[in-house]
Amino acid sequence: MNNNKIEIIILAAGFGTRMKSKKPKILHEISGFPMIYYSIKEAKKITNDIKIVLYHEANLIKNEISKYFDDITYIIQDVKNFPGTAGALKDIIFDKEKILILNGDMPLIQAKELEKFISLDNDIVMSVIKLNNPKGYGRVVIKNNKVEKIVEEKDVTKDEFSIKNVNAGVYLIKQELLKKYIPMIDNNNLSKEYYLTDIIELAKKDSKNIIPLEVNEENFKGVNSKYDLSEAEKIMQTRIKKELLNNGITIRLPDSVYIENEVSFEGECIIENGVSIYKNSKIINSHIKSNSIIEESIIENSSIGPLARIRPKSYIKNTHIGNFVEVKKSKLNGVKAGHLSYLGDSFIDEGSNIGAGTITCNYDGKKKYQTIIGKNVFIGSDSQIVAPVTIEDDVMIAAGTTVTKNIKKGSLAINRTPLKIVKNFFYKFFGNKK
């Protein structure tokens, strides 16, 4: 959907002090992406006309957003002179007939609920959440399905105290009303800020039609603290895994599994407990066993783990990776690496077996080098392959060998020190035999 009558403004100029972090609040990650990513992603399902209002760490935020989106308009709020949510709209030139105003710290928002705003043809559509316990929130007074006013909690009367409707912070407002009312909003309040909520009172005086839209509390959950961040992460993870399960992916003990957004699955896949799979990974007809980690890699027709780690830029096909094996930036096709190995910057072809304790020594302190291992190569336990090196097909590497040069097809490589046995040394060292 791309509605040419709608523009979306995302408010993201706040300092986020309650996060207690040097990182801007909206750049804190949920399931692999900064939280504002989700607001933008869902907004783009509505329209391509998206403006983001920034101030604190604006350049840092713009650089991060540009990794994912290249068609965003940025406005820098004049916080010194016009702080607050209405202040954020002071310098915006509105392009479209209606403006949907979102917050950058609502990562759980969904386009299907935003579409409900657009479906209502009114002067102002205001989001409302009904809370069983609205303590700490201002109340939204509604009569005959129209918003009468917003009352701060300290100003709530006895009759209003039982109201459960609170402001969720998202609005759809006609352009003409924003142009008229934003300049009229003042900062005559304790915080000396310009509040967008004041537009309700101004519009009401002009007998404008202000409609409440009750929204899902979960979707409109704001993130203001590390606790809020953790709660949003739980919800996002539940959504991700629920969709995967409904699409036929087997996940054992889902609450123990972490899967980021933008992970794709094809075919029959099994994900065991304790597994973490990070964004830009693809799992095809594979079994990821307990407590394994997959980072930005492709796993196809393979089994991984338990307790294995596949680091970025790896492509593993028709391969068995066992426990305590680490693979980094490598392509493995038809390989067995059962346990206790590190395979970095390598290409290993089908039929090859990697013995326990094998290491590709890919880094000399300055540069990283590639190891190439051909077909049907048998590498014995506790071998070191010092890159750059090529081992051709049908080669055997004896256990304990350090390979420092290329090995031709059909060869045996062995460089271990001959075994020396000193008879009765034990008794000479510890004393006479009894």
C-alpha positions in Angstrom: 0.0 0.0 0.0 1.3 3.5 -0.9 -1.2 6.1 0.0 -0.4 9.3 -1.9 -2.6 11.4 0.4 -0.7 10.4 3.6 2.7 11.5 4.9 4.1 10.0 8.1 6.2 11.9 10.6 8.2 10.0 13.1 9.2 11.9 16.3 12.7 10.9 17.4 14.4 13.9 18.8 14.4 12.9 22.5 17.4 12.4 24.7 16.2 9.1 26.1 17.8 9.7 29.5 15.9 6.9 31.2 17.8 4.4 29.0 20.9 5.4 31.0 23.1 4.9 27.9 25.4 6.9 25.7 23.7 5.3 22.7 20.6 7.2 21.4 17.4 5.5 22.6 16.0 4.7 19.2 19.3 3.0 18.2 19.0 0.3 20.9 18.4 -3.0 19.1 15.5 -5.4 19.2 16.0 -8.7 17.5 18.9 -7.4 15.4 17.8 -4.0 14.4 17.6 -0.5 16.0 14.1 0.1 17.3 13.4 2.9 14.9 14.0 0.5 12.0 10.7 -1.2 12.8 8.7 2.1 12.9 10.1 3.0 9.5 9.6 -0.5 8.0 5.9 -0.5 9.0 5.4 3.2 7.9 6.7 2.3 4.4 3.9 -0.1 4.0 1.6 2.9 4.2 3.5 5.5 2.2 7.0 6.4 0.9 6.6 10.0 2.2 8.3 9.7 5.6 9.9 12.4 7.6 11.9 11.8 10.8 12.4 14.6 13.4 15.8 14.4 15.1 18.0 16.4 17.4 20.1 14.4 19.9 22.9 12.6 18.0 21.2 13.4 14.8 24.1 12.5 12.5 24.7 9.2 14.2 21.1 8.3 13.8 20.9 9.3 10.2 24.0 7.2 9.4 22.4 4.2 11.1 19.1 4.6 9.3 20.8 5.0 5.9 22.1 1.4 6.2 18.5 0.3 5.7 16.6 3.1 4.0 17.8 5.7 1.5 14.7 7.8 0.9 14.0 9.4 4.3 13.6 13.1 4.8 15.2 14.4 8.0 14.1 17.5 10.1 16.3 18.8 12.9 14.2 20.1 15.7 15.0 23.5 17.2 15.0 22.1 20.7 16.5 25.2 22.3 13.6 27.4 21.3 10.8 24.9 20.7 11.1 21.8 22.9 8.4 19.2 23.0 6.2 17.2 20.6 4.5 20.2 19.1 7.9 22.0 18.8 9.0 19.0 16.7 6.5 20.0 14.1 7.3 23.8 14.0 9.6 23.7 11.0 8.0 21.0 8.9 6.5 21.8 5.5 3.6 19.4 5.2 3.2 17.8 1.8 0.0 15.7 1.9 -3.6 16.0 2.8 -3.3 14.0 6.1 -0.4 13.5 8.5 0.1 10.4 10.5 2.3 11.2 13.5 4.3 8.3 15.1 7.0 7.9 17.7 10.4 6.4 17.0 10.4 4.4 20.3 7.4 2.2 19.3 9.1 -0.8 17.7 6.1 -3.1 18.0 3.8 -1.0 15.9 2.2 -2.7 12.9 1.1 -1.4 9.6 -2.3 -3.2 9.7 -3.2 -1.1 12.8 -1.9 2.1 11.2 -4.2 1.5 8.3 -7.2 1.8 10.7 -6.3 5.5 11.2 -6.4 6.1 7.5 -9.8 4.3 7.1 -11.4 6.9 9.3 -12.3 10.2 7.5 -12.2 12.7 10.4 -10.4 15.9 11.3 -8.3 14.2 13.9 -8.0 10.5 14.8 -6.4 10.0 18.2 -5.0 6.6 19.4 -6.4 5.5 22.8 -5.4 2.5 24.9 -7.8 1.1 27.5 -5.9 0.2 30.7 -7.2 -1.7 33.6 -4.9 0.3 35.8 -4.4 3.8 34.3 -2.5 5.1 37.3 0.2 7.5 36.2 -1.4 8.4 32.9 -3.5 11.3 31.8 -7.1 10.3 30.9 -8.8 10.8 27.6 -12.4 11.9 28.1 -14.7 10.4 25.4 -18.4 11.2 24.9 -20.6 9.9 22.1 -17.5 8.4 20.5 -15.7 11.7 20.3 -12.7 13.0 22.3 -13.8 15.8 24.6 -10.4 16.5 26.2 -7.2 15.1 27.6 -6.8 15.5 31.4 -3.4 15.2 33.1 -3.6 12.8 36.1 -3.0 15.5 38.6 -6.0 17.4 37.2 -8.4 14.4 37.1 -11.6 14.9 38.9 -13.4 12.3 41.1 -15.8 11.5 38.2 -12.9 11.2 35.8 -10.7 9.1 38.0 -12.4 5.8 36.9 -11.7 6.5 33.2 -9.5 3.8 31.7 -8.8 5.5 28.4 -5.2 6.9 28.0 -3.4 8.6 25.1 -1.3 6.1 23.0 0.6 9.0 21.3 -0.3 8.4 17.7 -2.4 10.8 15.7 -3.8 11.3 12.2 -4.4 15.0 11.6 -5.5 16.9 8.5 -2.8 19.2 7.1 -4.9 22.3 7.3 -5.4 21.8 11.1 -1.7 21.3 11.8 -0.9 24.5 9.8 -3.4 26.4 11.8 -2.9 25.1 15.3 0.8 24.4 15.6 1.7 28.1 15.7 -1.0 28.6 18.3 0.4 26.1 20.8 2.3 27.8 23.6 4.6 26.6 26.3 2.8 28.0 29.3 3.3 24.9 31.5 5.6 23.7 34.2 7.9 22.0 31.7 8.0 25.0 29.3 7.5 22.6 26.4 5.2 22.8 23.4 2.8 19.8 23.6 1.0 18.3 20.7 -1.8 17.2 23.0 -2.8 20.9 23.2 -4.1 20.6 19.7 -7.1 18.6 21.0 -8.3 21.5 23.0 -7.8 24.0 20.2 -9.6 21.7 17.7 -12.4 21.2 20.2 -13.0 24.9 20.5 -13.5 25.0 16.8 -15.9 22.1 16.9 -13.6 19.9 14.9 -14.4 16.2 14.7 -11.9 14.3 17.0 -12.4 10.5 16.9 -10.8 8.1 19.4 -9.3 4.9 17.9 -8.8 2.2 20.5 -5.5 0.4 19.7 -3.7 -2.7 20.9 -1.6 -1.9 23.9 1.1 -4.3 22.9 1.6 -2.8 19.4 1.8 0.8 20.8 4.1 0.0 23.6 6.7 2.7 24.1 10.3 1.9 25.0 11.8 4.3 27.6 14.1 2.1 29.7 16.2 -1.1 29.5 13.3 -2.9 31.2 10.9 -1.7 28.4 13.5 -2.8 25.9 13.7 -6.3 27.3 9.9 -6.6 27.4 9.7 -5.4 23.7 12.3 -8.0 22.8 10.2 -10.7 24.3 7.2 -9.7 22.3 9.2 -9.4 19.1 10.7 -12.8 19.6 7.3 -14.4 20.3 6.1 -12.9 17.0 9.1 -14.1 15.0 8.9 -17.7 16.3 5.1 -17.9 16.1 5.3 -17.1 12.4 8.1 -19.6 11.9 6.2 -22.3 13.7 3.0 -21.6 11.7 5.1 -22.0 8.6 6.3 -25.5 9.5 9.6 -24.8 11.2 10.2 -27.1 14.2 11.5 -25.1 17.3 12.1 -27.0 20.5 11.5 -25.0 23.6 10.9 -21.7 21.7 11.4 -19.6 24.8 15.0 -20.6 24.9 15.7 -19.8 21.3 16.8 -16.4 19.9 16.1 -15.7 16.2 16.6 -12.2 14.8 14.5 -10.5 12.1 15.6 -11.1 8.5 16.5 -14.7 9.1 15.0 -16.9 6.3 14.1 -20.6 6.4 13.3 -23.0 3.6 12.2 -26.6 3.7 12.2 -28.9 6.7 14.2 -27.3 9.5 14.7 -28.2 13.1 15.9 -25.7 15.7 16.8 -27.1 19.1 16.8 -25.4 22.5 19.3 -22.7 23.2 20.1 -21.8 19.6 20.8 -18.2 18.5 20.4 -17.3 14.8 21.4 -13.8 13.7 20.1 -11.6 10.9 21.0 -12.2 7.3 21.3 -16.0 7.9 19.5 -18.5 5.8 18.6 -22.0 6.9 17.7 -24.6 4.3 16.6 -28.2 5.2 18.9 -28.2 8.1 19.1 -29.3 11.8 20.6 -26.7 14.2 21.3 -28.6 17.4 21.2 -27.2 20.9 23.2 -24.2 22.0 24.7 -23.5 18.6 25.1 -20.0 17.1 24.6 -19.0 13.4 25.8 -15.5 12.4 25.1 -14.1 8.9 25.6 -17.5 7.2 23.9 -20.0 4.9 23.3 -23.5 6.1 22.0 -25.9 3.6 21.2 -29.6 4.0 23.4 -29.8 7.0 23.5 -30.4 10.8 25.2 -28.0 13.1 26.2 -28.7 16.7 25.4 -29.1 19.5 27.5 -26.3 20.9 28.9 -25.1 17.5 29.5 -21.6 16.2 29.1 -20.5 12.6 30.5 -17.0 12.2 29.7 -14.5 9.4 30.1 -15.1 5.7 30.1 -18.9 5.9 28.3 -21.2 3.5 27.9 -24.8 4.8 26.2 -27.4 2.5 25.7 -31.1 2.9 28.0 -31.0 5.9 28.1 -32.2 9.5 29.5 -29.7 12.0 29.8 -31.2 15.5 30.3 -29.9 19.0 32.8 -27.2 19.8 33.6 -26.5 16.1 33.9 -22.9 15.0 33.7 -21.9 11.3 34.4 -18.4 10.0 34.1 -17.0 6.5 34.4 -20.4 5.0 32.7 -22.6 2.4 32.3 -26.2 3.3 30.6 -28.6 0.9 30.1 -32.3 1.9 32.5 -32.1 4.9 32.6 -33.8 8.3 34.1 -31.8 11.2 32.9 -33.7 14.3 34.4 -31.8 17.2 37.0 -29.3 18.6 38.1 -27.5 15.4 38.5 -24.0 14.1 38.0 -23.5 10.3 38.6 -19.9 9.3 38.9 -18.4 5.8 38.8 -21.8 4.2 37.3 -23.7 1.3 36.8 -27.4 2.0 35.3 -29.7 -0.6 33.2 -32.9 -0.5 34.3 -36.1 1.2 36.8 -34.5 3.4 37.1 -35.3 7.1 38.4 -32.8 9.7 39.9 -34.5 12.8 39.5 -33.2 16.3 41.7 -30.4 17.2 42.4 -29.3 13.7 43.0 -25.5 13.2 43.4 -23.5 10.1 46.0 -20.9 11.1 44.7 -18.1 9.0 46.1 -15.0 10.7 49.8 -13.9 10.9 49.2 -10.9 13.0 48.8 -8.6 10.0 46.8 -10.3 7.4 44.4 -13.2 7.0 45.0 -16.0 4.4 42.9 -18.7 2.9 43.2 -22.4 3.2 42.0 -24.6 0.3 41.3 -28.3 0.9 40.2 -30.5 -1.9 38.0 -33.6 -2.1 38.4 -36.7 0.0 41.1 -35.2 2.2 41.6 -36.9 5.6 43.0 -34.6 8.2 44.2 -36.4 11.4 43.6 -35.0 14.9 45.5 -32.1 16.3 46.8 -30.8 12.9 47.6 -27.2 12.1 47.1 -25.9 8.6 49.2 -22.8 8.2 47.6 -20.5 5.5 48.0 -19.7 2.7 48.1 -23.3 1.7 46.4 -25.6 -0.8 45.8 -29.3 -0.1 44.8 -31.1 -3.2 42.3 -34.1 -3.5 42.9 -37.5 -2.0 45.4 -36.4 0.6 46.1 -37.8 4.1 47.4 -35.6 6.9 48.8 -37.6 9.8 47.7 -36.7 13.3 49.8 -34.0 14.9 51.1 -32.6 11.6 51.8 -28.9 10.9 51.2 -28.2 7.3 53.2 -25.2 6.0 53.3 -25.8 2.2 51.0 -27.1 -0.6 50.4 -30.8 -0.8 49.9 -32.6 -4.1 47.1 -35.0 -4.9 47.3 -38.5 -3.4 50.1 -37.7 -0.9 50.6 -38.4 2.8 51.8 -35.5 4.9 53.5 -36.2 8.2 56.0 -34.2 10.2 55.6 -35.4 13.8 58.7 -36.0 15.9 59.6 -39.8 16.1 58.5 -41.3 19.4 61.3 -41.9 21.8 60.9 -44.4 24.7 63.2 -44.3 27.7 62.9 -47.6 29.6 62.3 -47.4 33.3 62.4 -43.6 33.3 59.4 -43.4 35.6 61.3 -45.2 38.4 64.5 -43.2 37.9 62.5 -40.0 38.3 60.2 -40.9 41.2 62.3 -43.5 42.9 63.1 -47.2 42.8 60.4 -49.7 41.7 58.7 -51.5 44.6 
